[in-house]
Amino acid sequence: MIPAQFDYVRPTTLDEAVRALSEGGDDVKVLGGGQSLLPVLRLRLAAPTLIVDLGGIAELRGIREDGDRIVVGAMTTHHDVVHDELLHEHVGLLSDAAATVADPQVRHRGTLGGSLSHADPAGDLGAVALALGAEFVIAGPSGRRTVPASEFFVDLFTTALGEDEILAEIRFPRYTGWKHHYEKFNRTAQAWSMVAVAVALKVEGGSIAEARVGLTNMGSTPIRATAVEQALVGQQASEDTARAAAEHATEGTSAPSDADAASDYREHLARVLTGRAVLTAAG
């Protein structure tokens, strides 16, 4: 199908983009990589009067160090996240998860900020940002503000972004030397996650000193599996530990039932995949 008619602007600075959002009226959409928005437009599930394309804003792209944080611009593509050496060294779990997103074509066009702002509970990167305690820097008419990942994801396809705000960058703490793995279950290689588990472990002397675990598609937002983390910390990195911790994977979740899977099947997957992810991360 052909999208409904709309106006289009392509600003070259973040300030211009925020101004366009503020002055654009009630029905404005932001275009990042376009991998979620364009299909919706073609199906006429959305008919905005204005689209603000962020593709011309250089300051929104790139990966850099800033003190004890690794900063990723919101328009940085999944491909660049996968292949960046700085992320490999300090935020390896993010690179792991980004490598599983869709297919190479999508990874070359889709962006980290676009995926996180879309807030699909089946999206792979929200659980990673939540588990790693990322911070979201949001730009709006009143300036910039920082929102922790625990407050960014509000509900299904809903975030803390205001109607006239744009996600500028995502700031990750360093996890240098941590072990990590992203375990994903889907029907086909390009499909959304039916369930996925993000795990980062700090292992010292064969014991798990710290653990961070995030769940994909086990509720209306990404979920931090704190019960699993508590079951892992202080234990030996072993198969028995992984199996015991995985039994806590469904605590605090609300797995949906849909055409892909019933909620009880998703709960089963969460336990199995958590065990696998912990074992793989721990080596």
C-alpha positions, -999 to 999 in steps of 0.1 A, spaced: 0 0 0 9 37 -3 12 59 28 -12 87 33 1 122 24 23 139 49 48 168 51 85 160 56 114 178 71 151 166 75 168 189 101 206 189 104 208 197 141 191 183 172 178 217 181 161 220 147 145 186 151 131 195 186 117 228 172 101 209 143 84 185 167 72 214 189 58 234 160 45 204 140 11 200 156 -6 170 173 3 143 148 40 142 142 62 111 138 100 109 142 119 88 116 150 71 128 161 40 109 125 35 96 124 -2 102 93 1 124 77 33 112 77 26 74 57 -6 75 31 11 97 29 40 72 25 17 43 -3 -2 60 -19 31 70 -20 21 106 -6 56 112 -12 88 91 9 116 105 7 151 91 45 156 95 75 133 96 108 146 111 137 126 97 167 124 121 190 109 94 207 142 87 218 149 123 255 139 126 256 145 164 231 117 170 255 91 155 286 75 169 301 57 200 325 74 224 339 73 259 328 98 285 344 92 319 331 59 333 304 57 306 302 45 271 279 67 251 260 56 220 242 81 198 206 73 192 210 72 154 239 47 156 229 16 136 227 -19 149 255 -28 125 278 -3 141 269 -14 176 278 -50 166 312 -42 152 324 -14 175 355 -24 194 348 0 223 314 -17 229 330 -52 225 354 -44 253 332 -26 278 295 -33 269 297 -67 252 262 -78 261 248 -50 239 269 -62 209 257 -98 216 221 -88 214 224 -64 185 239 -92 164 206 -111 167 184 -83 155 165 -93 123 189 -96 94 219 -77 79 197 -54 59 177 -43 89 208 -40 111 224 -16 85 194 7 86 178 2 120 191 23 149 196 17 186 176 48 196 148 40 172 144 5 186 145 16 222 120 45 215 96 21 197 95 1 229 82 -31 214 83 -57 243 96 -82 218 125 -59 208 159 -73 217 177 -42 231 153 -30 258 161 -58 281 198 -52 276 195 -15 284 175 -23 315 197 -51 328 229 -29 324 214 1 341 216 24 310 207 61 311 186 77 284 195 114 275 163 131 262 163 164 243 132 187 244 122 224 243 134 229 279 168 213 273 181 179 281 172 155 309 184 120 318 161 91 326 173 57 339 163 27 320 141 15 349 119 46 343 121 49 305 99 19 296 64 28 308 41 3 290 34 -14 257 50 8 230 51 36 255 82 54 270 90 84 291 95 105 259 72 134 256 55 143 223 80 171 217 111 152 229 138 131 211 161 104 224 196 118 219 219 92 233 222 62 256 249 60 283 261 26 295 283 19 326 314 0 318 313 -38 323 349 -45 314 359 -81 320 323 -93 326 310 -124 309 278 -121 289 254 -138 266 220 -131 249 199 -162 244 170 -158 220 141 -181 208 122 -172 177 104 -190 149 126 -179 121 160 -161 119 144 -127 111 114 -129 135 108 -110 168 119 -128 200 93 -151 214 113 -149 246 149 -139 251 173 -135 281 202 -111 285 228 -121 311 260 -103 323 281 -119 350 311 -108 370 329 -140 379 358 -139 404 376 -171 415 349 -193 400 321 -176 420 296 -151 406 302 -118 423 276 -98 404 248 -106 380 225 -86 357 196 -103 339 170 -89 316 140 -106 300 125 -99 266 88 -103 258 78 -115 292 55 -85 299 44 -52 284 79 -38 290 114 -53 293 118 -69 328 148 -70 352 150 -105 366 161 -96 401 152 -129 416 175 -147 392 203 -122 400 199 -128 437 200 -166 432 232 -163 413 253 -139 434 277 -156 457 273 -190 441 298 -211 421 295 -207 384 281 -242 377 253 -260 359 235 -266 392 237 -229 400 223 -220 366 195 -245 368 185 -234 403 186 -197 394 166 -203 362 136 -215 383 131 -179 394 130 -165 359 92 -160 358 89 -142 391 75 -107 386 66 -114 349 34 -113 331 40 -133 299 15 -126 271 -5 -151 251 -7 -144 214 -6 -161 180 31 -171 186 28 -187 221 7 -191 252 18 -175 284 27 -208 301 49 -218 271 67 -184 274 72 -191 311 87 -225 302 110 -208 276 121 -181 301 133 -208 326 151 -228 299 167 -199 282 178 -183 314 196 -215 323 213 -216 289 222 -180 290 238 -182 324 258 -213 315 270 -198 283 280 -165 299 298 -183 327 317 -204 302 
